[in-house]
Amino acid sequence: MKKEFPQAEIFNVPHHLSHAWASVLFFDDKKKRRLILTLDGEGDALCGSINLFENGDIKVLHNFSNINSLGLLYASVVDLLGMQRNEHEFKVMGLAPYAKPSSGDKVYNELKKILWFDDEKMNLVSTIDMRRATQYLIAQEFFKYRFDSLAYGIQKLTEEIIKEIARVSIKKYNCADLALGGGVFMNVKANQYLREMPEVQSLEITPSAGDESIALGNAVYGYAKENGHNLAGLKRVTNLYLGSSHTDTDIKQAIDAYQFTMPVEVTYYDPEGPVTIEYKVAELLAQNSVVGRFKGRAEWGARALGNRSILANPKSRDNVKLINEMIKGRDFWMPFATSMLYERRNDYLVDAENYLAPFMAITFNTKPKAHTELIAALHPYDLTSRPQMVQKETNPEYHALISHFEQLTGIGGILNTSFNLHGEPNVEKPEDALRTFALSGLPYLAIGNYLVGKK
């Protein structure tokens, strides 16, 4: 770096401090005093921290060694289940509700003997080195427990430790406004339980809080340092549509160049005409078709937020099986998400009145109306929702699509899942979308203002 930028001043920001600074981008009020909790597997020999944000700066209060890492223990259970660590943690989280609590608690009671939060030391404490936790779990024959009980046990331990860190920190530092950063806080169910704690007054969650957010944190750290920690000019990030975009000209060229192996029909919808592509997609969804959507700027981070998404009618449970057979190949227990109109959140979600959740970073319990109208986009077992609340000012075209669907069906949300073949990253370019459409069972692709349909 110094060789390429000899005049530049270069700062090395500690890993967890970067996670903490990344959360600041999403604060609604940067003058408010906040506790920032970070947790992940490991980074710079740490696995977490407790920090205080005040007067535009962050003070590190406590650091947690990676030897005592909750994230590494969770990854080791992923290992034990024969899944891919650092990739399939979300599968374990989704599996946990299926276990019998009596069986899952046996795993939980064993796990909490080896890792806990010490209230007096304000630190995570473990009886083993979590960097070698997989070997320990094998040696202690944890594989004798059912797969769902293992998932339940590590998920409950995660939730309880996080809540204890929050509870003790709030009391000790007299601050009930929390922010979260680091990969462990991709655990949307733990985030829900944290928000529901009576001690917590407000909660800000870094979306896509894994190490992809480190660059954001470094940028905010640099901004704060350059501006004397005056953050008045640092605007809150309200959308994650930060990736590439493509014109209809680019898209038409890609369509014309793509060598389809099946007959397709291509239709252009004038965005100023009486029937837009958004209305047509809504119509197809109302007819129970499944549509891949590629429009506007790509999303940054781990969540598909409508611009690179597969969409379906959420009222039909059959669409879960249909999408999995067409393209996704997901495990049966894994839920799809809901993109819902912000205006309709209180019809479907419990305790959503004063909370904006635009990034699929937290789950909610759901109301009976959701159990009929959004059933395919809820967790199949516990009926929780991981919503994207869509506001008109953030994504007007996607909001219009869901609004048209609501006009046709009375339903204020749609099923949303990432637009990719199983095991592949989400589509980015028009060529990616066309290839995924062609190689899958998807009947329709809405790409820009074009609709491509298989005949």
C-alpha positions in Angstrom: 0.0 0.0 0.0 2.8 2.4 1.0 4.6 1.7 -2.3 1.5 2.4 -4.4 0.4 5.5 -2.3 3.6 6.9 -0.9 2.0 10.2 0.3 -1.0 8.6 1.9 -1.3 8.1 5.7 -2.2 4.4 6.2 -4.1 3.2 9.3 -4.4 -0.3 10.5 -7.8 -0.7 12.1 -8.3 -3.7 14.4 -10.7 -6.3 13.1 -13.5 -5.9 15.7 -13.1 -2.2 15.8 -13.9 -2.2 12.1 -17.0 -4.3 12.8 -18.0 -1.7 15.4 -17.5 1.2 13.1 -19.5 -0.5 10.3 -22.6 -0.4 12.5 -22.4 3.4 12.8 -23.4 3.7 9.1 -26.9 2.4 10.0 -27.5 4.6 13.1 -30.6 6.8 12.9 -29.1 9.2 15.4 -25.4 9.6 15.5 -25.5 11.8 18.6 -27.1 9.0 20.7 -24.9 7.1 23.1 -24.8 3.4 22.2 -23.3 0.1 23.2 -21.9 -1.7 20.2 -21.5 -5.5 20.6 -19.4 -7.4 18.1 -19.1 -11.2 17.8 -17.7 -13.5 15.1 -15.5 -16.6 14.7 -12.2 -14.8 15.0 -10.3 -11.8 13.7 -6.9 -10.4 14.9 -7.0 -13.1 17.6 -10.3 -11.9 19.0 -13.9 -13.2 18.7 -15.8 -10.2 20.0 -15.9 -6.9 21.9 -18.1 -4.6 23.9 -17.8 -0.9 22.9 -19.2 2.4 23.7 -20.1 4.9 21.0 -20.2 8.4 22.3 -19.5 11.9 20.9 -18.7 10.5 17.5 -16.0 8.1 18.7 -15.8 4.5 19.9 -14.2 3.4 23.1 -13.3 -0.3 23.4 -14.5 -1.5 26.8 -13.8 -5.3 26.6 -12.3 -7.7 24.1 -12.9 -11.4 23.9 -10.1 -13.8 22.9 -10.7 -16.2 20.0 -9.8 -19.1 22.4 -13.3 -18.5 23.9 -15.1 -18.0 20.6 -18.8 -18.6 20.4 -18.6 -18.3 16.6 -16.0 -21.0 16.4 -18.0 -23.3 18.6 -21.0 -22.8 16.4 -18.9 -23.6 13.3 -17.7 -26.7 15.0 -21.2 -28.0 15.4 -21.7 -27.3 11.7 -18.6 -29.4 11.2 -20.0 -32.2 13.4 -23.2 -32.2 11.4 -21.3 -32.9 8.2 -21.9 -29.4 6.8 -19.6 -26.7 5.5 -18.3 -24.4 8.4 -18.4 -20.7 7.7 -21.1 -21.3 5.1 -23.9 -23.5 6.5 -24.4 -21.9 9.9 -27.7 -20.6 8.6 -28.9 -24.1 8.0 -28.2 -25.1 11.6 -30.2 -22.0 12.8 -33.1 -23.0 10.5 -33.0 -26.6 11.7 -33.0 -25.8 15.4 -36.8 -25.3 15.9 -37.6 -28.8 14.7 -35.9 -30.4 17.8 -37.8 -31.6 20.9 -36.8 -29.1 23.6 -36.2 -32.0 26.1 -33.7 -33.5 23.7 -32.2 -30.2 22.6 -31.7 -29.0 26.2 -29.4 -32.0 26.8 -27.0 -30.7 24.2 -27.5 -27.1 25.5 -26.7 -28.2 29.1 -23.5 -29.9 27.9 -22.4 -27.0 25.7 -22.9 -24.4 28.5 -20.4 -26.3 30.6 -17.6 -25.5 28.2 -18.5 -21.9 27.2 -20.3 -19.1 29.1 -20.2 -15.4 29.8 -18.6 -14.4 33.1 -20.6 -11.4 34.4 -17.8 -10.2 36.8 -14.9 -10.6 34.4 -17.1 -9.2 31.5 -15.6 -11.9 29.3 -16.4 -15.1 27.5 -14.9 -18.0 29.4 -14.3 -21.6 28.1 -12.8 -24.8 29.4 -11.3 -25.7 26.0 -9.6 -23.9 23.1 -12.4 -23.2 20.7 -10.0 -23.2 17.8 -10.0 -27.0 18.4 -13.6 -27.4 19.3 -14.5 -29.9 16.5 -12.0 -32.4 17.9 -13.4 -31.9 21.4 -17.0 -32.5 20.2 -15.9 -35.7 18.5 -13.9 -36.9 21.4 -16.8 -36.3 23.8 -19.1 -38.2 21.4 -21.5 -35.4 20.7 -22.4 -37.2 17.5 -24.6 -39.5 19.7 -27.2 -36.7 19.8 -29.8 -36.3 17.0 -28.9 -33.7 14.3 -31.8 -31.4 15.3 -30.9 -31.6 19.0 -27.4 -30.5 18.1 -28.8 -27.6 16.1 -31.1 -26.7 19.0 -28.4 -26.8 21.6 -25.9 -24.6 19.9 -28.6 -22.1 18.8 -30.0 -21.9 22.3 -26.4 -21.4 23.7 -25.9 -18.6 21.2 -29.1 -16.8 22.1 -28.5 -17.1 25.8 -24.9 -15.9 25.8 -25.8 -13.0 23.6 -28.7 -12.0 25.8 -26.4 -12.3 28.9 -23.7 -10.1 27.3 -26.4 -7.5 26.5 -28.1 -7.7 29.9 -24.9 -7.2 31.9 -23.5 -4.5 29.6 -26.7 -2.5 29.7 -26.7 -2.5 33.5 -23.0 -1.9 33.9 -22.8 1.0 31.4 -26.3 2.4 31.9 -27.0 2.3 28.1 -30.0 0.5 26.7 -29.5 1.5 23.0 -27.6 -1.3 21.3 -25.9 -1.9 17.9 -24.5 -5.2 16.5 -21.7 -6.1 14.2 -19.8 -9.3 13.2 -20.8 -12.5 11.6 -22.5 -14.1 14.6 -25.1 -11.4 14.3 -26.1 -12.8 10.9 -28.1 -15.1 13.3 -31.4 -13.5 12.7 -33.2 -15.5 15.4 -30.8 -14.5 18.1 -31.2 -10.9 17.0 -35.0 -11.3 17.5 -34.6 -12.5 21.0 -32.2 -9.7 21.8 -34.6 -7.1 20.5 -37.4 -8.6 22.6 -35.5 -8.2 25.8 -37.2 -5.7 28.1 -33.8 -4.1 28.9 -33.2 -3.2 25.3 -34.6 0.2 24.3 -33.4 0.3 20.6 -31.4 -2.0 18.4 -29.4 -1.3 15.2 -28.1 -4.3 13.3 -25.3 -4.1 10.7 -26.8 -5.8 7.6 -24.6 -8.5 6.1 -22.5 -8.2 9.3 -19.8 -10.7 8.3 -16.3 -9.7 7.2 -17.7 -8.2 4.0 -18.7 -5.3 6.3 -15.1 -4.6 7.4 -14.5 -2.3 4.4 -17.5 -0.2 5.5 -16.1 0.0 9.0 -12.7 1.1 7.8 -14.3 3.8 5.7 -16.3 5.2 8.6 -13.3 5.0 10.9 -11.3 7.1 8.3 -14.2 9.5 7.9 -14.5 10.0 11.7 -10.7 10.5 12.0 -10.5 13.0 9.1 -13.5 15.0 10.5 -12.5 15.2 14.1 -15.2 12.7 15.0 -17.9 15.1 13.9 -20.3 12.8 12.1 -23.0 15.3 11.3 -22.3 14.9 7.6 -22.4 11.1 7.6 -25.7 10.1 6.3 -27.5 7.0 7.4 -27.4 4.1 4.8 -31.0 3.2 4.1 -30.6 0.9 1.1 -28.0 -1.7 0.0 -28.5 -1.3 -3.8 -24.9 -0.4 -4.3 -23.8 -2.8 -7.0 -23.8 -2.7 -10.8 -26.7 -1.7 -13.0 -27.4 -2.3 -16.7 -29.4 -0.3 -19.3 -32.1 -1.9 -21.4 -29.7 -1.6 -24.3 -27.1 -3.7 -22.5 -29.8 -6.2 -21.6 -31.2 -6.4 -25.1 -27.7 -7.1 -26.5 -27.2 -9.8 -23.9 -30.6 -11.4 -24.8 -29.8 -11.3 -28.5 -26.4 -12.8 -27.9 -27.4 -15.6 -25.6 -27.7 -19.0 -27.3 -30.9 -20.4 -25.8 -31.4 -24.2 -26.1 -35.2 -23.8 -25.9 -37.7 -21.5 -27.6 -38.3 -18.3 -25.7 -40.6 -15.3 -26.2 -39.2 -11.8 -25.4 -41.5 -8.9 -24.7 -40.6 -5.3 -24.0 -42.7 -3.3 -21.5 -42.5 0.5 -21.8 -41.9 2.0 -18.3 -44.1 4.9 -19.3 -46.8 2.7 -20.9 -50.1 1.5 -19.4 -48.6 -1.9 -18.4 -45.1 -1.8 -16.9 -42.8 -4.8 -16.3 -43.7 -4.5 -12.6 -47.4 -4.8 -13.3 -46.8 -7.8 -15.6 -44.6 -9.6 -13.0 -47.3 -8.9 -10.3 -49.9 -10.4 -12.6 -47.8 -13.5 -13.2 -47.2 -14.0 -9.5 -51.0 -13.6 -8.9 -51.4 -16.4 -11.4 -49.0 -18.5 -9.3 -46.1 -18.4 -11.7 -42.5 -18.1 -10.4 -40.4 -15.2 -11.8 -36.7 -14.3 -11.7 -36.2 -10.6 -11.3 -33.2 -8.6 -12.5 -33.7 -4.9 -12.3 -31.7 -1.8 -11.1 -28.6 -1.9 -9.1 -27.4 -5.2 -7.5 -27.6 -5.6 -3.8 -24.5 -5.4 -1.6 -24.1 -8.2 0.9 -25.6 -11.6 1.6 -29.3 -10.9 1.1 -31.3 -10.7 -2.2 -33.5 -7.7 -1.7 -35.7 -7.8 -4.8 -33.3 -6.6 -7.6 -31.6 -10.0 -8.0 -34.3 -12.3 -6.7 -36.7 -15.1 -7.5 -40.2 -14.2 -6.6 -43.4 -16.2 -6.0 -46.9 -16.0 -4.6 -46.5 -16.6 -0.8 -50.0 -17.9 -0.2 -49.3 -21.3 -1.8 -47.2 -23.8 0.2 -46.7 -25.7 -3.1 -44.4 -22.9 -4.3 -41.8 -23.9 -1.8 -41.5 -27.4 -3.3 -41.8 -25.9 -6.8 -39.0 -23.4 -6.4 -36.7 -26.1 -4.9 -37.4 -28.4 -7.8 -37.0 -25.7 -10.3 -33.7 -24.2 -9.2 -32.9 -23.9 -5.5 -32.5 -27.5 -4.2 -32.6 -26.2 -0.6 -32.9 -28.4 2.4 -36.6 -29.1 3.3 -36.4 -27.2 6.7 -35.0 -24.0 5.2 -37.4 -21.0 5.0 -37.8 -18.5 2.3 -38.1 -14.8 3.1 -40.8 -12.2 2.6 -40.6 -8.9 0.9 -43.6 -7.0 2.3 -44.9 -3.4 2.0 -43.7 -1.4 5.0 -47.3 -0.1 5.2 -48.6 -3.7 5.8 -46.0 -4.9 8.4 -48.5 -4.6 11.3 -51.0 -6.9 9.5 -48.5 -9.7 9.5 -45.8 -9.2 12.2 -45.9 -9.1 16.0 -44.3 -6.1 17.6 -43.3 -4.4 14.4 -45.0 -1.0 15.0 -41.9 1.0 15.7 -39.3 -1.0 13.9 -38.0 -0.8 10.4 -36.4 -4.0 9.1 -35.4 -3.4 5.5 -32.4 -5.9 5.2 -33.7 -9.3 6.4 -31.4 -9.0 9.4 -34.0 -10.1 12.1 -37.0 -12.4 12.5 -40.4 -11.7 13.9 -43.2 -13.8 15.2 -46.2 -13.6 12.9 -50.0 -13.0 13.2 -52.7 -15.3 11.9 -53.1 -13.3 8.7 -49.5 -14.1 7.8 -50.2 -17.8 8.4 -52.7 -17.8 5.5 -51.4 -15.1 3.2 -47.6 -15.5 3.6 -47.3 -19.2 4.6 -44.8 -20.1 1.9 -42.5 -17.3 3.0 -42.4 -18.2 6.7 -40.3 -20.7 8.6 -42.1 -24.0 8.0 -42.1 -25.0 11.7 -42.1 -22.0 14.0 -43.9 -19.6 11.5 -41.4 -16.8 12.0 -40.7 -14.3 9.2 -37.4 -12.8 8.1 -38.9 -9.8 6.4 -37.7 -7.2 4.0 -39.9 -4.2 4.7 -40.0 -2.4 1.4 -40.5 1.4 1.3 -41.4 3.4 -1.8 -38.6 5.9 -1.3 -36.0 3.2 -1.1 -37.0 1.0 -4.1 -40.0 2.5 -5.9 -40.1 -0.1 -8.7 -40.1 -3.0 -6.3 -42.6 -1.3 -4.1 -44.8 -0.8 -7.1 -44.5 -4.5 -8.0 -45.7 -5.6 -4.6 -48.4 -2.9 -4.6 -49.7 -4.2 -7.9 -49.7 -7.8 -6.5 -51.6 -6.5 -3.5 -54.2 -4.9 -5.8 -54.7 -8.2 -7.6 -54.7 -10.5 -4.5 -55.1 -8.4 -1.4 -51.8 -9.8 -0.1 -49.2 -7.2 0.9 -46.1 -9.3 0.4 -44.3 -11.8 -1.8 -41.9 -14.7 -1.4 -38.4 -13.6 -2.2 -35.3 -15.8 -2.5 -31.9 -15.3 -4.0 -31.5 -15.6 -7.8 -28.9 -18.3 -8.2 -28.4 -22.0 -9.0 -27.7 -24.2 -6.0 -24.2 -23.6 -4.7 -23.6 -20.6 -6.9 -23.4 -16.9 -6.0 -26.3 -14.6 -6.8 -26.5 -13.3 -10.3 -24.7 -10.1 -11.0 -24.7 -9.4 -14.8 -27.4 -9.9 -17.5 -25.5 -12.9 -18.8 -25.6 -14.5 -15.3 -29.4 -14.0 -15.1 -29.9 -15.4 -18.6 -27.7 -18.5 -17.9 -29.4 -19.2 -14.6 -32.8 -18.8 -16.2 -31.9 -21.1 -19.1 -30.3 -23.9 -16.9 -33.2 -23.9 -14.4 -36.9 -24.6 -14.5 -37.8 -21.0 -14.1 -40.6 -20.2 -16.6 -40.1 -16.4 -16.6 -37.3 -13.9 -16.3 -38.1 -10.2 -15.9 -34.8 -8.5 -16.8 -34.8 -4.8 -17.0 -38.0 -3.9 -18.8 -38.0 -7.1 -20.8 -39.9 -10.3 -20.0 -38.3 -13.5 -21.3 -40.7 -16.5 -21.1 -40.1 -20.2 -22.1 -42.5 -21.4 -24.6 
